Amino acid sequence: MGDLLTLNTANVIKLTLLHPVQSIPVRSWTFDNATVIRIGRSTDNHVVLYSAVVSRRHVELRRNGSNWEVINLGSNGTYLCDEPITQVAVVNGLIIQLARSGPKILITLENHELKTTDAKVKGASNRKSANSSDLTAEDDMEDRTIVDSNKRSFFEGL
């Protein structure tokens, strides 16, 4: 086998829906190499939250290089520390609230170094770029859930 090489750093963003009273994790979504993540009531969002105060397209997270920003799109607003926001840079551990009384989402940023052997590097040039459906357990060393174009939903009945 060849030497172990570090290819690059993959940006991973994890969104965690928090319990409305206890602020404990209820559900989470992990996105690997995404550039835009939409959250709202509409089923064409990446994260679908069924709540009366959540707009069809409530929030958009946009990647700008290695940084992320949160952009409010919802008519009921998006809040950070009880203050309404229109656009804000994401820092690790940021908690946003969709509408004044709506769901809270914890945003976690992670960087994972992708390591491979010389043999895999040579083989990679013969493959098309992988998407979430092409990844194997070996490719996903951290055993994390990868969400790409798959849409996930959660019924907020808490």
N, CA and C atoms as an extended XYZ file, in Angstrom:
474
Properties=species:S:1:pos:R:3:atomname:S:1:resname:S:1:resid:I:1 pbc="F F F"
N         0.843       -1.181        0.000 N   MET     1
C         0.000        0.000        0.000 CA  MET     1
C         0.880        1.233        0.000 C   MET     1
N         0.305        2.328       -0.482 N   GLY     2
C         1.041        3.582       -0.553 CA  GLY     2
C         0.959        4.347        0.746 C   GLY     2
N         1.611        5.513        0.721 N   ASP     3
C         1.600        6.389        1.888 CA  ASP     3
C         0.247        7.057        2.050 C   ASP     3
N        -0.050        7.448        3.283 N   LEU     4
C        -1.279        8.147        3.577 CA  LEU     4
C        -1.084        9.625        3.257 C   LEU     4
N        -1.977       10.207        2.464 N   LEU     5
C        -1.890       11.606        2.061 CA  LEU     5
C        -3.128       12.354        2.524 C   LEU     5
N        -2.970       13.629        2.855 N   THR     6
C        -4.112       14.482        3.139 CA  THR     6
C        -4.448       15.208        1.857 C   THR     6
N        -5.659       14.996        1.335 N   LEU     7
C        -6.062       15.623        0.075 CA  LEU     7
C        -6.533       17.055        0.293 C   LEU     7
N        -7.522       17.236        1.131 N   ASN     8
C        -8.068       18.563        1.374 CA  ASN     8
C        -8.971       18.524        2.603 C   ASN     8
N        -9.589       19.638        2.890 N   THR     9
C       -10.501       19.707        4.020 CA  THR     9
C       -11.923       19.846        3.498 C   THR     9
N       -12.813       18.991        3.942 N   ALA    10
C       -14.213       19.056        3.524 CA  ALA    10
C       -14.994       19.803        4.589 C   ALA    10
N       -15.729       20.816        4.199 N   ASN    11
C       -16.548       21.558        5.150 CA  ASN    11
C       -17.860       20.834        5.366 C   ASN    11
N       -18.166       20.628        6.633 N   VAL    12
C       -19.380       19.941        7.029 CA  VAL    12
C       -20.164       20.886        7.931 C   VAL    12
N       -21.451       21.009        7.675 N   ILE    13
C       -22.307       21.830        8.520 CA  ILE    13
C       -23.415       20.931        9.060 C   ILE    13
N       -23.640       21.041       10.360 N   LYS    14
C       -24.657       20.219       11.016 CA  LYS    14
C       -25.705       21.145       11.610 C   LYS    14
N       -26.967       20.863       11.325 N   LEU    15
C       -28.091       21.609       11.869 CA  LEU    15
C       -28.814       20.706       12.857 C   LEU    15
N       -29.036       21.197       14.059 N   THR    16
C       -29.689       20.408       15.101 CA  THR    16
C       -30.927       21.146       15.585 C   THR    16
N       -32.075       20.517       15.432 N   LEU    17
C       -33.321       21.059       15.952 CA  LEU    17
C       -33.330       20.823       17.458 C   LEU    17
N       -33.563       21.901       18.220 N   LEU    18
C       -33.553       21.799       19.671 CA  LEU    18
C       -34.976       21.724       20.215 C   LEU    18
N       -35.149       20.980       21.291 N   HIS    19
C       -36.441       20.885       21.966 CA  HIS    19
C       -36.850       22.281       22.411 C   HIS    19
N       -38.106       22.671       22.199 N   PRO    20
C       -38.521       24.039       22.494 CA  PRO    20
C       -38.450       24.438       23.966 C   PRO    20
N       -38.506       23.485       24.885 N   VAL    21
C       -38.487       23.819       26.307 CA  VAL    21
C       -37.136       23.490       26.932 C   VAL    21
N       -36.625       22.299       26.653 N   GLN    22
C       -35.416       21.827       27.317 CA  GLN    22
C       -34.135       22.149       26.555 C   GLN    22
N       -34.222       22.604       25.310 N   SER    23
C       -33.061       22.908       24.459 CA  SER    23
C       -32.114       21.721       24.289 C   SER    23
N       -32.672       20.511       24.273 N   ILE    24
C       -31.870       19.320       23.986 CA  ILE    24
C       -32.099       18.934       22.529 C   ILE    24
N       -31.138       18.255       21.907 N   PRO    25
C       -31.288       17.876       20.496 CA  PRO    25
C       -32.481       16.956       20.274 C   PRO    25
N       -33.260       17.273       19.230 N   VAL    26
C       -34.412       16.462       18.856 CA  VAL    26
C       -34.117       15.721       17.559 C   VAL    26
N       -33.511       16.410       16.626 N   ARG    27
C       -33.235       15.853       15.293 CA  ARG    27
C       -32.083       16.638       14.704 C   ARG    27
N       -31.251       16.001       13.883 N   SER    28
C       -30.153       16.731       13.243 CA  SER    28
C       -30.001       16.320       11.798 C   SER    28
N       -29.437       17.211       11.027 N   TRP    29
C       -29.151       17.026        9.607 CA  TRP    29
C       -27.710       17.447        9.380 C   TRP    29
N       -26.953       16.644        8.652 N   THR    30
C       -25.560       16.958        8.359 CA  THR    30
C       -25.397       17.100        6.856 C   THR    30
N       -24.733       18.161        6.451 N   PHE    31
C       -24.519       18.449        5.037 CA  PHE    31
C       -23.025       18.513        4.763 C   PHE    31
N       -22.589       17.744        3.793 N   ASP    32
C       -21.181       17.674        3.427 CA  ASP    32
C       -21.007       18.337        2.060 C   ASP    32
N       -20.190       19.356        1.994 N   ASN    33
C       -19.869       20.068        0.748 CA  ASN    33
C       -21.069       20.748        0.108 C   ASN    33
N       -22.025       21.175        0.892 N   ALA    34
C       -23.167       21.927        0.365 CA  ALA    34
C       -22.757       23.383        0.182 C   ALA    34
N       -23.443       24.090       -0.703 N   THR    35
C       -23.201       25.524       -0.878 CA  THR    35
C       -24.401       26.345       -0.433 C   THR    35
N       -25.590       25.769       -0.506 N   VAL    36
C       -26.814       26.428       -0.059 CA  VAL    36
C       -27.683       25.391        0.650 C   VAL    36
N       -28.246       25.790        1.792 N   ILE    37
C       -29.174       24.932        2.529 CA  ILE    37
C       -30.407       25.773        2.829 C   ILE    37
N       -31.561       25.276        2.399 N   ARG    38
C       -32.821       25.985        2.639 CA  ARG    38
C       -33.623       25.274        3.727 C   ARG    38
N       -34.210       26.097        4.607 N   ILE    39
C       -35.035       25.585        5.699 CA  ILE    39
C       -36.395       26.265        5.622 C   ILE    39
N       -37.450       25.479        5.748 N   GLY    40
C       -38.789       26.053        5.738 CA  GLY    40
C       -39.854       24.979        5.729 C   GLY    40
N       -41.099       25.407        5.536 N   ARG    41
C       -42.245       24.494        5.538 CA  ARG    41
C       -42.422       23.758        4.218 C   ARG    41
N       -41.974       24.358        3.126 N   SER    42
C       -42.161       23.755        1.803 CA  SER    42
C       -41.330       22.478        1.667 C   SER    42
N       -41.902       21.496        0.980 N   THR    43
C       -41.218       20.209        0.832 CA  THR    43
C       -40.023       20.262       -0.113 C   THR    43
N       -39.821       21.377       -0.806 N   ASP    44
C       -38.637       21.463       -1.673 CA  ASP    44
C       -37.419       22.050       -0.946 C   ASP    44
N       -37.527       22.270        0.361 N   ASN    45
C       -36.386       22.705        1.166 CA  ASN    45
C       -35.524       21.512        1.530 C   ASN    45
N       -34.282       21.775        1.908 N   HIS    46
C       -33.396       20.707        2.362 CA  HIS    46
C       -33.804       20.210        3.742 C   HIS    46
N       -34.255       21.136        4.594 N   VAL    47
C       -34.783       20.794        5.912 CA  VAL    47
C       -36.211       21.317        5.961 C   VAL    47
N       -37.156       20.417        6.162 N   VAL    48
C       -38.567       20.777        6.181 CA  VAL    48
C       -39.054       20.722        7.628 C   VAL    48
N       -39.610       21.867        8.106 N   LEU    49
C       -40.152       21.947        9.453 CA  LEU    49
C       -41.615       22.330        9.354 C   LEU    49
N       -42.487       21.454        9.813 N   TYR    50
C       -43.920       21.716        9.787 CA  TYR    50
C       -44.312       22.443       11.069 C   TYR    50
N       -44.352       23.752       10.991 N   SER    51
C       -44.747       24.586       12.108 CA  SER    51
C       -45.492       25.783       11.541 C   SER    51
N       -46.569       26.188       12.188 N   ALA    52
C       -47.406       27.279       11.686 CA  ALA    52
C       -46.652       28.596       11.579 C   ALA    52
N       -45.620       28.806       12.395 N   VAL    53
C       -44.888       30.079       12.360 CA  VAL    53
C       -43.709       30.075       11.391 C   VAL    53
N       -43.406       28.910       10.807 N   VAL    54
C       -42.303       28.800        9.852 CA  VAL    54
C       -42.833       29.067        8.451 C   VAL    54
N       -42.161       29.950        7.730 N   SER    55
C       -42.541       30.274        6.354 CA  SER    55
C       -42.176       29.125        5.419 C   SER    55
N       -42.795       29.147        4.227 N   ARG    56
C       -42.477       28.108        3.241 CA  ARG    56
C       -40.980       28.084        2.943 C   ARG    56
N       -40.394       29.225        2.766 N   ARG    57
C       -38.935       29.365        2.635 CA  ARG    57
C       -38.513       30.361        3.694 C   ARG    57
N       -38.073       29.852        4.819 N   HIS    58
C       -37.845       30.711        5.972 CA  HIS    58
C       -36.407       31.216        6.077 C   HIS    58
N       -35.457       30.314        5.947 N   VAL    59
C       -34.045       30.659        6.127 CA  VAL    59
C       -33.217       29.991        5.041 C   VAL    59
N       -32.179       30.692        4.631 N   GLU    60
C       -31.216       30.102        3.701 CA  GLU    60
C       -29.835       30.251        4.319 C   GLU    60
N       -29.077       29.170        4.321 N   LEU    61
C       -27.683       29.220        4.740 CA  LEU    61
C       -26.855       29.140        3.471 C   LEU    61
N       -25.954       30.109        3.282 N   ARG    62
C       -25.125       30.155        2.074 CA  ARG    62
C       -23.653       30.058        2.445 C   ARG    62
N       -22.969       29.250        1.692 N   ARG    63
C       -21.535       29.114        1.887 CA  ARG    63
C       -20.828       30.111        0.984 C   ARG    63
N       -19.892       30.844        1.574 N   ASN    64
C       -19.087       31.808        0.829 CA  ASN    64
C       -17.628       31.478        1.132 C   ASN    64
N       -17.004       30.692        0.267 N   GLY    65
C       -15.661       30.191        0.546 CA  GLY    65
C       -15.722       29.198        1.681 C   GLY    65
N       -15.001       29.462        2.757 N   SER    66
C       -15.048       28.570        3.919 CA  SER    66
C       -15.983       29.105        4.999 C   SER    66
N       -16.655       30.215        4.726 N   ASN    67
C       -17.576       30.818        5.694 CA  ASN    67
C       -19.022       30.571        5.286 C   ASN    67
N       -19.902       30.611        6.281 N   TRP    68
C       -21.336       30.460        6.067 CA  TRP    68
C       -22.051       31.704        6.557 C   TRP    68
N       -23.203       31.999        5.967 N   GLU    69
C       -24.043       33.077        6.455 CA  GLU    69
C       -25.493       32.611        6.476 C   GLU    69
N       -26.261       33.168        7.433 N   VAL    70
C       -27.682       32.882        7.568 CA  VAL    70
C       -28.428       34.073        6.994 C   VAL    70
N       -29.388       33.814        6.120 N   ILE    71
C       -30.189       34.868        5.512 CA  ILE    71
C       -31.656       34.596        5.813 C   ILE    71
N       -32.316       35.560        6.441 N   ASN    72
C       -33.735       35.430        6.735 CA  ASN    72
C       -34.540       35.650        5.462 C   ASN    72
N       -35.477       34.763        5.196 N   LEU    73
C       -36.406       34.904        4.078 CA  LEU    73
C       -37.846       34.928        4.579 C   LEU    73
N       -38.043       34.584        5.834 N   GLY    74
C       -39.383       34.388        6.385 CA  GLY    74
C       -40.075       35.669        6.798 C   GLY    74
N       -41.389       35.682        6.628 N   SER    75
C       -42.180       36.858        7.005 CA  SER    75
C       -42.282       37.005        8.519 C   SER    75
N       -42.113       35.908        9.272 N   ASN    76
C       -42.162       35.979       10.732 CA  ASN    76
C       -40.790       36.233       11.346 C   ASN    76
N       -39.784       36.352       10.516 N   GLY    77
C       -38.449       36.691       10.993 CA  GLY    77
C       -37.637       35.519       11.502 C   GLY    77
N       -36.335       35.781       11.617 N   THR    78
C       -35.379       34.849       12.199 CA  THR    78
C       -34.664       35.617       13.295 C   THR    78
N       -34.426       34.957       14.425 N   TYR    79
C       -33.915       35.651       15.604 CA  TYR    79
C       -32.620       35.031       16.096 C   TYR    79
N       -31.753       35.915       16.601 N   LEU    80
C       -30.508       35.525       17.231 CA  LEU    80
C       -30.477       36.250       18.571 C   LEU    80
N       -30.477       35.512       19.661 N   CYS    81
C       -30.523       36.108       21.014 CA  CYS    81
C       -31.706       37.068       21.151 C   CYS    81
N       -32.864       36.643       20.683 N   ASP    82
C       -34.113       37.404       20.760 CA  ASP    82
C       -34.118       38.686       19.934 C   ASP    82
N       -33.118       38.876       19.067 N   GLU    83
C       -33.065       40.041       18.192 CA  GLU    83
C       -33.275       39.584       16.749 C   GLU    83
N       -34.127       40.294       15.984 N   PRO    84
C       -34.339       39.905       14.587 CA  PRO    84
C       -33.084       40.146       13.748 C   PRO    84
N       -32.858       39.241       12.811 N   ILE    85
C       -31.710       39.374       11.900 CA  ILE    85
C       -32.202       39.345       10.467 C   ILE    85
N       -31.441       39.927        9.578 N   THR    86
C       -31.703       39.781        8.150 CA  THR    86
C       -30.619       38.915        7.530 C   THR    86
N       -29.383       39.128        7.993 N   GLN    87
C       -28.260       38.347        7.495 CA  GLN    87
C       -27.169       38.398        8.556 C   GLN    87
N       -26.571       37.242        8.849 N   VAL    88
C       -25.531       37.189        9.876 CA  VAL    88
C       -24.534       36.086        9.525 C   VAL    88
N       -23.268       36.327        9.851 N   ALA    89
C       -22.229       35.315        9.643 CA  ALA    89
C       -22.406       34.198       10.667 C   ALA    89
N       -22.184       32.984       10.224 N   VAL    90
C       -22.310       31.824       11.103 CA  VAL    90
C       -20.996       31.602       11.843 C   VAL    90
N       -21.111       31.406       13.139 N   VAL    91
C       -19.987       30.955       13.954 CA  VAL    91
C       -20.399       29.611       14.545 C   VAL    91
N       -19.419       28.794       14.855 N   ASN    92
C       -19.711       27.484       15.410 CA  ASN    92
C       -20.507       27.624       16.704 C   ASN    92
N       -21.616       26.900       16.806 N   GLY    93
C       -22.450       26.932       17.993 CA  GLY    93
C       -23.563       27.970       17.958 C   GLY    93
N       -23.738       28.633       16.831 N   LEU    94
C       -24.786       29.642       16.680 CA  LEU    94
C       -26.160       28.992       16.797 C   LEU    94
N       -27.064       29.637       17.538 N   ILE    95
C       -28.443       29.148       17.650 CA  ILE    95
C       -29.359       30.222       17.086 C   ILE    95
N       -30.132       29.842       16.056 N   ILE    96
C       -31.110       30.748       15.474 CA  ILE    96
C       -32.500       30.249       15.822 C   ILE    96
N       -33.451       31.178       15.866 N   GLN    97
C       -34.837       30.810       16.122 CA  GLN    97
C       -35.681       31.286       14.958 C   GLN    97
N       -36.476       30.388       14.402 N   LEU    98
C       -37.352       30.710       13.286 CA  LEU    98
C       -38.647       31.257       13.848 C   LEU    98
N       -38.868       32.550       13.677 N   ALA    99
C       -39.995       33.281       14.244 CA  ALA    99
C       -39.761       33.455       15.740 C   ALA    99
N       -40.463       34.390       16.332 N   ARG   100
C       -40.247       34.704       17.757 CA  ARG   100
C       -40.557       33.511       18.653 C   ARG   100
N       -41.533       32.691       18.262 N   SER   101
C       -41.919       31.545       19.096 CA  SER   101
C       -41.676       30.214       18.400 C   SER   101
N       -40.886       30.216       17.324 N   GLY   102
C       -40.699       29.014       16.526 CA  GLY   102
C       -39.526       28.155       16.953 C   GLY   102
N       -39.216       27.170       16.113 N   PRO   103
C       -38.149       26.224       16.423 CA  PRO   103
C       -36.775       26.882       16.485 C   PRO   103
N       -35.918       26.323       17.345 N   LYS   104
C       -34.534       26.775       17.469 CA  LYS   104
C       -33.627       25.752       16.804 C   LYS   104
N       -32.644       26.275       16.077 N   ILE   105
C       -31.703       25.410       15.370 CA  ILE   105
C       -30.282       25.781       15.758 C   ILE   105
N       -29.542       24.776       16.214 N   LEU   106
C       -28.125       24.917       16.535 CA  LEU   106
C       -27.325       24.628       15.276 C   LEU   106
N       -26.378       25.512       14.945 N   ILE   107
C       -25.543       25.330       13.760 CA  ILE   107
C       -24.128       25.001       14.216 C   ILE   107
N       -23.636       23.846       13.781 N   THR   108
C       -22.295       23.397       14.121 CA  THR   108
C       -21.475       23.272       12.851 C   THR   108
N       -20.284       23.854       12.852 N   LEU   109
C       -19.378       23.775       11.714 CA  LEU   109
C       -18.248       22.818       12.048 C   LEU   109
N       -17.933       21.946       11.098 N   GLU   110
C       -16.870       20.977       11.304 CA  GLU   110
C       -15.999       20.933       10.060 C   GLU   110
N       -14.716       20.708       10.267 N   ASN   111
C       -13.800       20.470        9.152 CA  ASN   111
C       -13.218       19.084        9.337 C   ASN   111
N       -13.318       18.263        8.309 N   HIS   112
C       -12.783       16.911        8.356 CA  HIS   112
C       -11.738       16.777        7.261 C   HIS   112
N       -10.536       16.385        7.649 N   GLU   113
C        -9.509       16.144        6.651 CA  GLU   113
C        -9.807       14.827        5.960 C   GLU   113
N        -9.739       14.842        4.652 N   LEU   114
C        -9.933       13.623        3.880 CA  LEU   114
C        -8.565       13.008        3.638 C   LEU   114
N        -8.371       11.779        4.124 N   LYS   115
C        -7.087       11.109        3.959 CA  LYS   115
C        -7.261        9.913        3.048 C   LYS   115
N        -6.235        9.632        2.302 N   THR   116
C        -6.302        8.513        1.383 CA  THR   116
C        -4.899        7.999        1.124 C   THR   116
N        -4.798        6.836        0.524 N   THR   117
C        -3.496        6.291        0.159 CA  THR   117
C        -3.184        6.639       -1.276 C   THR   117
N        -1.921        6.469       -1.679 N   ASP   118
C        -1.517        6.727       -3.060 CA  ASP   118
C        -2.378        5.937       -4.042 C   ASP   118
N        -2.688        4.675       -3.696 N   ALA   119
C        -3.476        3.826       -4.584 CA  ALA   119
C        -4.860        4.413       -4.804 C   ALA   119
N        -5.469        4.936       -3.746 N   LYS   120
C        -6.788        5.531       -3.888 CA  LYS   120
C        -6.732        6.809       -4.710 C   LYS   120
N        -5.648        7.585       -4.560 N   VAL   121
C        -5.511        8.823       -5.329 CA  VAL   121
C        -5.444        8.503       -6.813 C   VAL   121
N        -4.684        7.488       -7.169 N   LYS   122
C        -4.581        7.101       -8.582 CA  LYS   122
C        -5.923        6.617       -9.102 C   LYS   122
N        -6.650        5.843       -8.288 N   GLY   123
C        -7.953        5.337       -8.689 CA  GLY   123
C        -9.004        6.431       -8.768 C   GLY   123
N        -8.837        7.471       -7.972 N   ALA   124
C        -9.824        8.547       -7.937 CA  ALA   124
C        -9.868        9.312       -9.245 C   ALA   124
N        -8.759        9.369       -9.962 N   SER   125
C        -8.753       10.116      -11.220 CA  SER   125
C        -9.594        9.421      -12.280 C   SER   125
N        -9.888        8.142      -12.087 N   ASN   126
C       -10.702        7.402      -13.037 CA  ASN   126
C       -12.181        7.414      -12.701 C   ASN   126
N       -12.544        7.981      -11.524 N   ARG   127
C       -13.941        8.002      -11.093 CA  ARG   127
C       -14.549        9.374      -11.314 C   ARG   127
N       -15.864        9.379      -11.450 N   LYS   128
C       -16.591       10.644      -11.415 CA  LYS   128
C       -16.623       11.105       -9.975 C   LYS   128
N       -16.863       12.403       -9.748 N   SER   129
C       -16.928       12.887       -8.374 CA  SER   129
C       -18.097       12.216       -7.670 C   SER   129
N       -17.877       11.869       -6.416 N   ALA   130
C       -18.894       11.134       -5.651 CA  ALA   130
C       -19.963       12.075       -5.155 C   ALA   130
N       -21.190       11.601       -5.152 N   ASN   131
C       -22.246       12.332       -4.456 CA  ASN   131
C       -22.687       11.472       -3.300 C   ASN   131
N       -23.655       11.910       -2.553 N   SER   132
C       -24.018       11.207       -1.326 CA  SER   132
C       -24.448        9.773       -1.563 C   SER   132
N       -25.013        9.466       -2.727 N   SER   133
C       -25.467        8.105       -2.971 CA  SER   133
C       -24.318        7.183       -3.368 C   SER   133
N       -23.148        7.752       -3.744 N   ASP   134
C       -22.010        6.945       -4.144 CA  ASP   134
C       -21.077        6.613       -2.980 C   ASP   134
N       -21.233        7.258       -1.850 N   LEU   135
C       -20.302        7.087       -0.752 CA  LEU   135
C       -20.527        5.764       -0.040 C   LEU   135
N       -19.418        5.181        0.400 N   THR   136
C       -19.473        3.935        1.159 CA  THR   136
C       -19.034        4.226        2.583 C   THR   136
N       -19.147        3.238        3.445 N   ALA   137
C       -18.703        3.415        4.828 CA  ALA   137
C       -17.213        3.740        4.870 C   ALA   137
N       -16.441        3.170        3.936 N   GLU   138
C       -15.012        3.448        3.890 CA  GLU   138
C       -14.759        4.908        3.534 C   GLU   138
N       -15.548        5.447        2.599 N   ASP   139
C       -15.402        6.843        2.208 CA  ASP   139
C       -15.803        7.775        3.339 C   ASP   139
N       -16.729        7.371        4.156 N   ASP   140
C       -17.257        8.209        5.220 CA  ASP   140
C       -16.710        7.725        6.555 C   ASP   140
N       -15.451        8.048        6.819 N   MET   141
C       -14.750        7.513        7.978 CA  MET   141
C       -15.373        7.909        9.298 C   MET   141
N       -16.037        9.040        9.373 N   GLU   142
C       -16.609        9.513       10.626 CA  GLU   142
C       -17.960        8.880       10.921 C   GLU   142
N       -18.494        8.050       10.012 N   ASP   143
C       -19.794        7.401       10.168 CA  ASP   143
C       -20.885        8.421       10.489 C   ASP   143
N       -20.891        9.513        9.729 N   ARG   144
C       -21.894       10.548        9.943 CA  ARG   144
C       -22.935       10.470        8.848 C   ARG   144
N       -24.082       11.016        9.096 N   THR   145
C       -25.136       11.064        8.101 CA  THR   145
C       -24.782       12.137        7.097 C   THR   145
N       -24.820       11.807        5.819 N   ILE   146
C       -24.538       12.795        4.795 CA  ILE   146
C       -25.821       13.075        4.053 C   ILE   146
N       -26.155       14.344        3.959 N   VAL   147
C       -27.352       14.767        3.256 CA  VAL   147
C       -26.895       15.656        2.131 C   VAL   147
N       -27.297       15.355        0.939 N   ASP   148
C       -26.899       16.154       -0.207 CA  ASP   148
C       -28.155       16.679       -0.841 C   ASP   148
N       -28.646       16.005       -1.851 N   SER   149
C       -29.867       16.456       -2.498 CA  SER   149
C       -31.099       15.805       -1.865 C   SER   149
N       -30.890       14.890       -0.928 N   ASN   150
C       -32.029       14.250       -0.270 CA  ASN   150
C       -32.681       15.234        0.694 C   ASN   150
N       -33.972       15.280        0.660 N   LYS   151
C       -34.687       16.186        1.545 CA  LYS   151
C       -35.172       15.422        2.757 C   LYS   151
N       -35.017       16.028        3.921 N   ARG   152
C       -35.451       15.404        5.159 CA  ARG   152
C       -36.534       16.273        5.774 C   ARG   152
N       -37.436       15.656        6.468 N   SER   153
C       -38.477       16.456        7.116 CA  SER   153
C       -38.649       16.017        8.551 C   SER   153
N       -39.209       16.902        9.317 N   PHE   154
C       -39.464       16.622       10.714 CA  PHE   154
C       -40.759       17.300       11.094 C   PHE   154
N       -41.674       16.546       11.656 N   PHE   155
C       -42.921       17.139       12.101 CA  PHE   155
C       -42.727       17.589       13.534 C   PHE   155
N       -42.803       18.892       13.724 N   GLU   156
C       -42.585       19.456       15.038 CA  GLU   156
C       -43.864       19.379       15.845 C   GLU   156
N       -44.072       18.256       16.509 N   GLY   157
C       -45.279       18.067       17.288 CA  GLY   157
C       -44.980       18.053       18.763 C   GLY   157
N       -43.943       18.765       19.156 N   LEU   158
C       -43.529       18.741       20.568 CA  LEU   158
C       -44.226       19.814       21.358 C   LEU   158
